Amino acid sequence: MRIIGVGPEVWISSAALIEDGKVVAGAAEERFNRQKTSRKFPHAAIQECLKEAHCTFEDIDHVAVAWNPAVHMQSYNYRFSDASRWRGEYLVSIPNNVLQLVADKKVEHITQEFVHSNGKTSIVFVTHHLAHAANAFYLSPYEEAAILTVDGRGEEKTALFATGKGNKITELQTLGFPHSLGLVYSAFTDFLGFKAHVDEWKVMALASYATHDNPEYVKLKQILKLDKNGLFEFDLSYFNYHMPDQTVFYSQKFIELFGAPRKTDEELTKRHYQIAAALQKITEEVLVHMLSWLHEKTGQTNLAVGGGVFMNSVFNGKIRDLTPFKNIFISSCPDDSGVSVGAAAYLHHDILKLPRMQSPEHNYWGPEFSDTEIQQTIEKYKLKGEHVQNIEAHAARLLHEGNIIGWFQGKMEFGQRALGNRSILADPRRAEMKDLVNRIIKYREGFRPFAPSVLEERVADYFECEPTDRVPFMERVYQIRKERRAEIPAVVHVDGSGRLQTVSKKTNPRYHQLITEFEKLSGVPVILNTSFNLKGEAIVCTPTDAIRTFMSSGLDALVLGNYVITKG
């Protein structure tokens, strides 16, 4: 049984393939067309999935799409239902007319089946938030859990409260557009001079620079209303995101409350820090409100969350302390990049009712390149690459000597974070590394922190957490122990925190060995990790991408498989 999941025309398009209940391949389209956060149909990503599964499209049983057009057909739409301009529109106009005959207009999913010479393939359109929920629950290790998804918007919903048990997700309640926590966060992102739907994590990082006495929080609190059922409302007169004829997400009334918007290149001031901090605090309060209701309703101790709002790693690290939930799962791709996996998982479990898929232990589902392919690429560009047998020890020495390296290994990660296979690495003991990597390699704002990758068995030695805590997808921020901060200053944020990644010997033995070798030299089982890309570009996918990035940045060395390329 082969199912391809597709997330087209969402905030970042992707494709994934589930074969007999196992995720065997997946990638975002941006990695292939090199257009960061590309929303184009994921043709290249689908081809990569087929290649990995050693099959053709005729071998695919189902295609699951993470958007349900039936939601938009709940009321008669003459634009699609009168005489068609061309017969291809039957795929829309016929269902639109026929669905008007159904008494209950709520359609959970819609299926279209195509017969071809090799059999038949069905295309199943899954509601967007159910795709998020399936990504959260079916990738988790839980047999039973409470589920919350929160994002900008799906077809008409912005949040979903649900439960998951076995191979069934049951909806409890939803929150409808235009009330949207994700779009409120994007409005502030826009207001602070960053790009909405792309730069929200910049605002999250900026929030740490604010002082505790914050008048902007008082202002924002005044336009928020929480109800007793776990839902919320913002005063929409302060926002424009729900108005298609407006070019910015905030209104004139918003400006009157918070002051003039920041221009893109304008210097950041205390006011900007305070506004970012107010937004982060309100976001956390709203999410705690939603999760408290969900826990009261379900009595569950297990929680699976999804949707773009749960890319907020600062809040993710606080869920266990701020809510009654004890066990929390967040996948590597809770945002729209993961709805392709979610749609396929929902089809597998809830629609086809197949046995529960095994929870994946990692997200290394992208392309992989052999040493032979790497050597051919190096020769193609007339570069000199040294083949090194013990590449982990060699790379550790480079880091220990103060070099910043590009690290390209194995299968590419799925999701927006580099987890040791498409990474830029540096020595966290050197305080200057944060500014160096930001200035001469990433070409990005100096206030943004870098992630510490730590051996999972040593996590509690450096972070305020339990020894058994695991953060495999860099999805949570924890406080770094005060007595350890001076050891790894390059990965300590201004508030003493770090968005960590725990590295497992089982799931990424080469990266684990690299950090182990670095610890032998330095005494520190931590290295600085950031995504292998330049500002405004997608993370590298191929050896060619890696070489291009290496040659156009201040990287000192490039490690491709067992090959090392240096400059000079």
LINRAHU-V135567 format. One record per residue. N is the residue number from 0. OMEGA is omega as a letter, one per 20 degrees, with the letter a starting at -180 (NA if undefined). Layout:
n={N,N}
omega={OMEGA,OMEGA}
This chain:
n={0,1,2,3,4,5,6,7,8,9,10,11,12,13,14,15,16,17,18,19,20,21,22,23,24,25,26,27,28,29,30,31,32,33,34,35,36,37,38,39,40,41,42,43,44,45,46,47,48,49,50,51,52,53,54,55,56,57,58,59,60,61,62,63,64,65,66,67,68,69,70,71,72,73,74,75,76,77,78,79,80,81,82,83,84,85,86,87,88,89,90,91,92,93,94,95,96,97,98,99,100,101,102,103,104,105,106,107,108,109,110,111,112,113,114,115,116,117,118,119,120,121,122,123,124,125,126,127,128,129,130,131,132,133,134,135,136,137,138,139,140,141,142,143,144,145,146,147,148,149,150,151,152,153,154,155,156,157,158,159,160,161,162,163,164,165,166,167,168,169,170,171,172,173,174,175,176,177,178,179,180,181,182,183,184,185,186,187,188,189,190,191,192,193,194,195,196,197,198,199,200,201,202,203,204,205,206,207,208,209,210,211,212,213,214,215,216,217,218,219,220,221,222,223,224,225,226,227,228,229,230,231,232,233,234,235,236,237,238,239,240,241,242,243,244,245,246,247,248,249,250,251,252,253,254,255,256,257,258,259,260,261,262,263,264,265,266,267,268,269,270,271,272,273,274,275,276,277,278,279,280,281,282,283,284,285,286,287,288,289,290,291,292,293,294,295,296,297,298,299,300,301,302,303,304,305,306,307,308,309,310,311,312,313,314,315,316,317,318,319,320,321,322,323,324,325,326,327,328,329,330,331,332,333,334,335,336,337,338,339,340,341,342,343,344,345,346,347,348,349,350,351,352,353,354,355,356,357,358,359,360,361,362,363,364,365,366,367,368,369,370,371,372,373,374,375,376,377,378,379,380,381,382,383,384,385,386,387,388,389,390,391,392,393,394,395,396,397,398,399,400,401,402,403,404,405,406,407,408,409,410,411,412,413,414,415,416,417,418,419,420,421,422,423,424,425,426,427,428,429,430,431,432,433,434,435,436,437,438,439,440,441,442,443,444,445,446,447,448,449,450,451,452,453,454,455,456,457,458,459,460,461,462,463,464,465,466,467,468,469,470,471,472,473,474,475,476,477,478,479,480,481,482,483,484,485,486,487,488,489,490,491,492,493,494,495,496,497,498,499,500,501,502,503,504,505,506,507,508,509,510,511,512,513,514,515,516,517,518,519,520,521,522,523,524,525,526,527,528,529,530,531,532,533,534,535,536,537,538,539,540,541,542,543,544,545,546,547,548,549,550,551,552,553,554,555,556,557,558,559,560,561,562,563,564,565,566,567}
omega={a,r,r,r,a,r,a,r,r,a,r,a,a,r,r,a,r,a,a,r,r,r,a,a,r,r,r,a,a,a,a,r,r,r,a,a,r,r,a,r,a,r,a,r,r,r,r,r,r,r,a,a,r,a,r,a,r,r,a,a,a,r,r,a,a,r,a,a,r,r,a,r,a,r,a,a,a,a,a,a,r,a,a,r,r,a,r,r,r,a,r,a,r,r,a,r,a,a,r,r,a,a,r,a,a,a,a,r,r,a,r,a,a,r,r,a,a,a,r,r,r,r,a,a,a,r,a,a,r,r,r,a,r,r,a,a,a,r,a,r,a,r,a,a,r,a,r,r,a,r,r,r,r,r,r,a,r,r,r,r,a,r,r,r,a,r,r,r,a,a,r,r,r,r,a,r,j,r,a,r,r,a,r,r,r,r,r,r,r,a,a,r,r,a,r,r,a,a,a,a,r,r,r,r,a,a,a,a,a,r,a,r,a,r,a,r,r,r,a,a,a,a,r,r,r,r,a,a,r,a,a,r,r,r,a,r,r,a,r,a,a,a,a,a,a,a,r,a,a,a,r,r,r,a,r,a,a,r,a,r,r,r,a,a,a,r,r,a,r,a,r,r,a,r,r,a,r,r,a,a,r,r,r,r,r,a,r,r,a,a,r,r,a,r,r,a,a,a,a,r,r,a,r,a,r,a,a,r,r,r,r,a,r,r,a,a,a,a,a,a,a,a,r,a,a,a,a,r,r,a,r,a,r,a,a,r,a,a,r,r,a,r,r,r,r,r,a,a,a,a,a,r,r,a,a,r,r,r,a,a,a,r,r,a,a,a,r,a,a,r,r,r,r,r,r,r,r,r,r,a,r,r,r,r,r,r,a,a,r,a,a,r,r,r,r,r,r,r,a,r,r,r,r,a,r,a,a,a,r,a,r,r,r,a,a,a,r,a,r,r,r,a,r,a,r,a,a,a,a,a,a,a,a,a,a,a,r,a,a,a,a,a,a,a,a,a,a,a,r,a,r,r,a,r,a,a,a,a,a,r,a,a,r,a,r,r,a,a,r,r,a,a,r,a,a,r,r,r,r,a,a,a,a,a,a,r,a,a,a,a,r,r,a,r,r,a,r,r,a,r,r,a,a,r,a,a,r,a,a,r,r,r,r,a,r,r,r,r,r,a,a,a,a,a,a,r,r,a,r,a,a,r,r,r,r,a,r,r,a,r,a,r,r,r,a,a,r,r,r,a,a,r,a,r,a,a,r,r,r,a,r,a,r,r,r,r,r,NA}
